[in-house]
Amino acid sequence: MTNCKENVQKAIQISSLILLLFVTILFQVQAQDQVKAIEYFNKGVDALTQKNYKQAIELYSLAIKEDPSYTKAYYNRANTKLTIKSYEDAINDFDLTIRQDPDFKKAHLYKGYALMKLKMYDTAIFSYTEAIRLDPSYSTAYMNRAICLMNMKKYKPASENLRKVVELQPENATGFYNMGLCYDKLEQFDKAALAYGNVIKINPANKKAYMAKGKALMKDKKYDLASQDFSSALQEDPNMADAYYHRAYCKMKLKNTRAAMIDFSLALDAEPAHKSARKYRAACYLEKDLYDKALTDYQVLLKDDPENARNHYCMGVAYLNMEKPENALEKFSDAIDLDPKLAEAYYNRANVHVKLLHEEEACRDIKKAAELRLPQAIENMDKVCI
């Protein structure tokens, strides 16, 4: 009986020793695997630093093969795939990272970025929201969530996210600039100008912010203030055609036509193909009775856009004021052919017919202008149609 007990104890001891040996060997194998995994991982980091992305992905994959629980290897492989714009594969790896570590906030952030690049904005917003849940002070997540919302044209919630960005980072010029864009879209131009103003406080040499602020003030009909911002933009870049153009437009609205003409000309010096600058300069020339100059501009405009009825009409006005009724008649007729509902063209062609003593044609044209509800045609029709 004693021998039996001794045999059982010896068997237990032997089993324990075998189990201990097995566990020891297992730990050694696992340790070796982890060492290999770390070695592959570090080589992957080196390859990534050298911008050898394909090799980096292969090395991270080898690290994962050695240690399937290597969270950082999944994450780095995902980021490498993100770098080479392999967005769907990157998302898969970020999912694997999150499965290993659900609280890995950067994995949620960059998964959101990959989804955003695929224009899957709703899903991206969910990822950014998870990142914010894990870190309520994560300004990058708020910024990217705002960009998704802007792309979805949801400007109010986007502006709220951007407000959070600048609360967390008061020197974040991009946050303020994007906030200005949102307020612009919401037609809250005073708030937009204020946001762009904050960009300028952060970076006084930001010509883009001066332009954006000026345009917001223009939309708010604050032409004097807008003009000052366009001037500031020009101090940063004297060759900005758009800054000259917008400053000219403000001056035109302030009835300073001669100053407007100068700025429209400067815009065209900087960018001869600036159609809007040429169009409004031509209109200023008409207003100041500089008909030859107006005609030259309208001729250039018509080369680019020969079917623009309004430009034909304006040429007709210039010819009419230059006492060239035949030319005026031709241009008003061209305008009417292109736009049969252009009431002013009928009315002014009627005036030409009166000058040429074409009574029947004059009456027909002024009646047509009156049918199109042009007030001066209704008022003067009885004087022409006797």
For each residue, the residues with C-beta under 8 A, 3 or more apart:
1: 4 5
2: 5 6
3: 6 7
4: 1 7 8
5: 1 2 8 9
6: 2 3 9 10
7: 3 4 10 11
8: 4 5 11 12
9: 5 6 12 13
10: 6 7 13 14
11: 7 8 14 15
12: 8 9 15 16
13: 9 10 16 17
14: 10 11 17 18
15: 11 12 18 19
16: 12 13 19 20
17: 13 14 20 21
18: 14 15 21 22
19: 15 16 22 23
20: 16 17 23 24
21: 17 18 24 25
22: 18 19 25 26
23: 19 20 26 27
24: 20 21 27 28
25: 21 22 28 29
26: 22 23 29 30
27: 23 24 30 31
28: 24 25 31 32
29: 25 26 32 33
30: 26 27 33 34
31: 27 28 34 35
32: 28 29 35 36
33: 29 30 36 37 66 67
34: 30 31 37 38 66 67
35: 31 32 38 39
36: 32 33 39 40 63 66 67
37: 33 34 40 41 63 64 66 67 70 73
38: 34 35 41 42 63
39: 35 36 42 43
40: 36 37 43 44 59 60 62 63 66 73
41: 37 38 44 45 59 60 63 70 72 73 76
42: 38 39 45 46
43: 39 40 46 47 59
44: 40 41 47 48 55 56 57 59 60 63 73 76 77 80
45: 41 42 48 49 56 76
46: 42 43 49 50
47: 43 44 50 52 53 55 56 59
48: 44 45 51 52 53 56 76 80
49: 45 46
50: 46 47
51: 48
52: 47 48 55 56
53: 47 48 56 57 80 83 84
54: 57 58
55: 44 47 52 58 59
56: 44 45 47 48 52 53 59 60 76 77 80
57: 44 53 54 60 61 77 80 81
58: 54 55 61 62
59: 40 41 43 44 47 55 56 62 63
60: 40 41 44 56 57 63 64 73 74 76 77 80
61: 57 58 64 65 77
62: 40 58 59 65 66
63: 36 37 38 40 41 44 59 60 66 67 70 73
64: 37 60 61 67 68 70 73 74 77
65: 61 62 68
66: 33 34 36 37 40 62 63 70
67: 33 34 36 37 63 64 70 73
68: 64 65
69: 100
70: 37 41 63 64 66 67 73 74
71: 74 75 97 100 101 104
72: 41 75 76
73: 37 40 41 44 60 63 64 67 70 76 77
74: 60 64 70 71 77 78 93 94 96 97 100
75: 71 72 78 79 93 94 97 104 106 107
76: 41 44 45 48 56 60 72 73 79 80
77: 44 56 57 60 61 64 73 74 80 81 93
78: 74 75 81 82 90 91 92 93 94 96 97 107 110 111
79: 75 76 82 83 90 110
80: 44 48 53 56 57 60 76 77 83 84
81: 57 77 78 84 86 87 89 90 93
82: 78 79 85 86 87 90 110 113 114
83: 53 79 80
84: 53 80 81
85: 82 117
86: 81 82 89 90
87: 81 82 90 91 114 115 117 118
88: 91 92 114 118
89: 81 86 92 93
90: 78 79 81 82 86 87 93 94 110 111 114
91: 78 87 88 94 95 111 114 115
92: 78 88 89 95 96
93: 74 75 77 78 81 89 90 96 97
94: 74 75 78 90 91 97 98 107 108 110 111 114
95: 91 92 98 99 111
96: 74 78 92 93 99 100
97: 71 74 75 78 93 94 100 101 104 107
98: 94 95 101 102 104 107 108 111
99: 95 96 102
100: 69 71 74 96 97 104
101: 71 97 98 104 107
102: 98 99
103: 134
104: 71 75 97 98 100 101 107 108
105: 108 109 130 131 134 135 138 141
106: 75 109 110 131
107: 75 78 94 97 98 101 104 110 111
108: 94 98 104 105 111 112 127 128 130 131 134 141
109: 105 106 112 113 127 128 131 138 140 141 144
110: 78 79 82 90 94 106 107 113 114
111: 78 90 91 94 95 98 107 108 114 115 127
112: 108 109 115 116 124 125 126 127 128 131 141 144 145 148
113: 82 109 110 116 117 124 144
114: 82 87 88 90 91 94 110 111 117 118
115: 87 91 111 112 118 120 121 123 124 127
116: 112 113 119 120 121 124 144 147 148 151
117: 85 87 113 114
118: 87 88 114 115
119: 116 151
120: 115 116 123 124
121: 115 116 124 125 148 149 151 152
122: 125 126 152
123: 115 120 126 127
124: 112 113 115 116 120 121 127 128 144 145 148
125: 112 121 122 128 129 145 148 149
126: 112 122 123 129 130
127: 108 109 111 112 115 123 124 130 131
128: 108 109 112 124 125 131 132 141 142 144 145 148
129: 125 126 132 133 141 145
130: 105 108 126 127 133 134
131: 105 106 108 109 112 127 128 134 135 138 141
132: 128 129 135 136 138 141 142 145
133: 129 130 136
134: 103 105 108 130 131 138
135: 105 131 132 138 141
136: 132 133
137: 168
138: 105 109 131 132 134 135 141 142
139: 142 143 164 165 168 169 172 175
140: 109 143 144
141: 105 108 109 112 128 129 131 132 135 138 144 145
142: 128 132 138 139 145 146 161 162 164 165 168
143: 139 140 146 147 161 162 165 172 174 175 178
144: 109 112 113 116 124 128 140 141 147 148
145: 112 124 125 128 129 132 141 142 148 149 161
146: 142 143 149 150 158 159 161 162 165 178 182
147: 116 143 144 150 151 158 178
148: 112 116 121 124 125 128 144 145 151 152
149: 121 125 145 146 152 154 155 157 158 161
150: 146 147 153 154 155 158 178 181 182
151: 116 119 121 147 148
152: 121 122 148 149
153: 150 185
154: 149 150 157 158
155: 149 150 158 159 182 183 185 186
156: 159 160 182 186
157: 149 154 160 161
158: 146 147 149 150 154 155 161 162 178 182
159: 146 155 156 162 163 179 182 183 186
160: 156 157 163 164
161: 142 143 145 146 149 157 158 164 165
162: 142 143 146 158 159 165 166 175 176 178 179 182
163: 159 160 166 167 179
164: 139 142 160 161 167 168
165: 139 142 143 146 161 162 168 169 172 175
166: 162 163 169 170 172 175 176 179 198
167: 163 164 170
168: 137 139 142 164 165 172
169: 139 165 166 172 175
170: 166 167
171: 202
172: 139 143 165 166 168 169 175 176
173: 176 177 198 199 202 203 206 209
174: 143 177 178
175: 139 143 162 165 166 169 172 178 179
176: 162 166 172 173 179 180 195 196 198 199 202
177: 173 174 180 181 195 196 199 208 209 212
178: 143 146 147 150 158 162 174 175 181 182
179: 159 162 163 166 175 176 182 183 195
180: 176 177 183 184 192 193 195 196 199 212 213 216
181: 150 177 178 184 185 192 212
182: 146 150 155 156 158 159 162 178 179 185 186
183: 155 159 179 180 186 188 189 191 192 195 216
184: 180 181 187 188 189 192 212 215 216 219
185: 153 155 181 182
186: 155 156 159 182 183
187: 184 219
188: 183 184 191 192
189: 183 184 192 193 216 217 219 220
190: 193 194 216 220
191: 183 188 194 195
192: 180 181 183 184 188 189 195 196 212 213 216
193: 180 189 190 196 197 213 216 217 220
194: 190 191 197 198
195: 176 177 179 180 183 191 192 198 199
196: 176 177 180 192 193 199 200 209 210 212 213 216
197: 193 194 200 201 213
198: 166 173 176 194 195 201 202
199: 173 176 177 180 195 196 202 203 206 209 212
200: 196 197 203 204 206 209 210 213
201: 197 198 204
202: 171 173 176 198 199 206
203: 173 199 200 206 209
204: 200 201
205: 236
206: 173 199 200 202 203 209 210 236
207: 210 211 233 236 237 240 243
208: 177 211 212
209: 173 177 196 199 200 203 206 212 213
210: 196 200 206 207 213 214 229 230 232 233 236 243
211: 207 208 214 215 229 230 233 240 242 243 246
212: 177 180 181 184 192 196 199 208 209 215 216
213: 180 192 193 196 197 200 209 210 216 217 226 229
214: 210 211 217 218 226 227 228 229 230 233 243 246 247
215: 184 211 212 218 219 226 246
216: 180 183 184 189 190 192 193 196 212 213 219 220
217: 189 193 213 214 220 222 223 225 226 229
218: 214 215 221 222 223 226 246 249 250
219: 184 187 189 215 216
220: 189 190 193 216 217
221: 218 253
222: 217 218 225 226
223: 217 218 226 227 250 251 253 254
224: 227 228 250 254
225: 217 222 228 229
226: 213 214 215 217 218 222 223 229 230 246 250
227: 214 223 224 230 231 247 250 251 254
228: 214 224 225 231 232
229: 210 211 213 214 217 225 226 232 233
230: 210 211 214 226 227 233 234 243 244 246 247 250
231: 227 228 234 235 243 247
232: 210 228 229 235 236
233: 207 210 211 214 229 230 236 237 240 243
234: 230 231 237 238 240 243 244 247
235: 231 232 238
236: 205 206 207 210 232 233
237: 207 233 234 240 243
238: 234 235
239: 270
240: 207 211 233 234 237 243 244 270
241: 244 245 267 268 270 271 274 277
242: 211 245 246 267 274
243: 207 210 211 214 230 231 233 234 237 240 246 247
244: 230 234 240 241 247 248 263 264 266 267 270 277
245: 241 242 248 249 263 264 267 274 276 277 280
246: 211 214 215 218 226 230 242 243 249 250
247: 214 227 230 231 234 243 244 250 251 263
248: 244 245 251 252 259 260 261 262 263 264 266 267 277 280 281
249: 218 245 246 252 253 260 280
250: 218 223 224 226 227 230 246 247 253 254
251: 223 227 247 248 254 256 257 259 260 263
252: 248 249 255 256 257 260 280 284
253: 221 223 249 250
254: 223 224 227 250 251
255: 252
256: 251 252 259 260
257: 251 252 260 261 284 287 288
258: 261 262 288
259: 248 251 256 262 263
260: 248 249 251 252 256 257 263 264 280 284
261: 248 257 258 264 265 281 284 285 288
262: 248 258 259 265 266
263: 244 245 247 248 251 259 260 266 267
264: 244 245 248 260 261 267 268 277 278 280 281 284
265: 261 262 268 269 281
266: 244 248 262 263 269 270
267: 241 242 244 245 248 263 264 270 271 274 277
268: 241 264 265 271 272 274 277 278 281
269: 265 266 272
270: 239 240 241 244 266 267 274
271: 241 267 268 274 277
272: 268 269
273:
274: 241 242 245 267 268 270 271 277 278
275: 278 279 301 304 305
276: 245 279 280
277: 241 244 245 248 264 267 268 271 274 280 281
278: 264 268 274 275 281 282 297 300 301
279: 275 276 282 283 297 301 311
280: 245 248 249 252 260 264 276 277 283 284
281: 248 261 264 265 268 277 278 284 285 297
282: 278 279 285 286 293 294 297 298 301 314
283: 279 280 286 287 294 314
284: 252 257 260 261 264 280 281 287 288
285: 261 281 282 288 290 291 293 294 297
286: 282 283 289 290 291 294 314 317 318
287: 257 283 284
288: 257 258 261 284 285
289: 286 321
290: 285 286 293 294
291: 285 286 294 295 318 319 321 322
292: 295 296
293: 282 285 290 296 297
294: 282 283 285 286 290 291 297 298 314 315 318
295: 291 292 298 299 315 318 319
296: 292 293 299 300
297: 278 279 281 282 285 293 294 300 301
298: 282 294 295 301 302 311 314 315 318
299: 295 296 302 303 315
300: 278 296 297 303 304
301: 275 278 279 282 297 298 304 305 308 311
302: 298 299 305 306 308 311 312 315
303: 299 300 306
304: 275 300 301
305: 275 301 302 308 311
306: 302 303
307: 338
308: 301 302 305 311 312 338
309: 312 313 334 335 336 338 339 342 345
310: 313 314 335 339 342
311: 279 298 301 302 305 308 314 315
312: 302 308 309 315 316 331 332 334 335 338
313: 309 310 316 317 331 332 335 342 344 345 348
314: 282 283 286 294 298 310 311 317 318
315: 294 295 298 299 302 311 312 318 319 331
316: 312 313 319 320 327 328 329 330 331 332 334 335 345 348 349 352
317: 286 313 314 320 321 328 348
318: 286 291 294 295 298 314 315 321 322
319: 291 295 315 316 322 324 325 327 328 331
320: 316 317 323 324 325 328 348 351 352
321: 289 291 317 318
322: 291 318 319 327
323: 320
324: 319 320 327 328
325: 319 320 328 329 352 355 356
326: 329 330
327: 316 319 322 324 330 331
328: 316 317 319 320 324 325 331 332 348 349 352
329: 316 325 326 332 333 349 352 353 356
330: 316 326 327 333 334
331: 312 313 315 316 319 327 328 334 335
332: 312 313 316 328 329 335 336 345 346 348 349 352
333: 329 330 336 337 349
334: 309 312 316 330 331 337 338
335: 309 310 312 313 316 331 332 338 339 342 345
336: 309 332 333 339 340 342 345 346 349
337: 333 334 340
338: 307 308 309 312 334 335 342
339: 309 310 335 336 342 345
340: 336 337
341: 372
342: 309 310 313 335 336 338 339 345 346
343: 346 347 368 369 372 373 374 377
344: 313 347 348 369 374
345: 309 313 316 332 335 336 339 342 348 349
346: 332 336 342 343 349 350 365 366 368 369 372 374 377
347: 343 344 350 351 365 366 369 374 376 377
348: 313 316 317 320 328 332 344 345 351 352
349: 316 328 329 332 333 336 345 346 352 353 365
350: 346 347 353 354 361 362 363 365 366 369 377 384
351: 320 347 348 354 355 362
352: 316 320 325 328 329 332 348 349 355 356
353: 329 349 350 356 358 359 361 362 365
354: 350 351 357 358 359 362 384
355: 325 351 352
356: 325 329 352 353
357: 354
358: 353 354 361 362
359: 353 354 362 363 386
360: 363 364
361: 350 353 358 364 365
362: 350 351 353 354 358 359 365 366 384
363: 350 359 360 366 367 384 385
364: 360 361 367 368
365: 346 347 349 350 353 361 362 368 369
366: 346 347 350 362 363 369 370 377 380 381 384 385
367: 363 364 370 371 377 381 385
368: 343 346 364 365 371 372
369: 343 344 346 347 350 365 366 372 374 377
370: 366 367 373 374 377 378 381
371: 367 368
372: 341 343 346 368 369 377
373: 343 370 378
374: 343 344 346 347 369 370 377 378
375: 378 379
376: 347 379 380
377: 343 346 347 350 366 367 369 370 372 374 380 381
378: 370 373 374 375 381
379: 375 376
380: 366 376 377 383 384
381: 366 367 370 377 378 384 385
382: 385 386
383: 380 386
384: 350 354 362 363 366 380 381
385: 363 366 367 381 382
386: 359 382 383
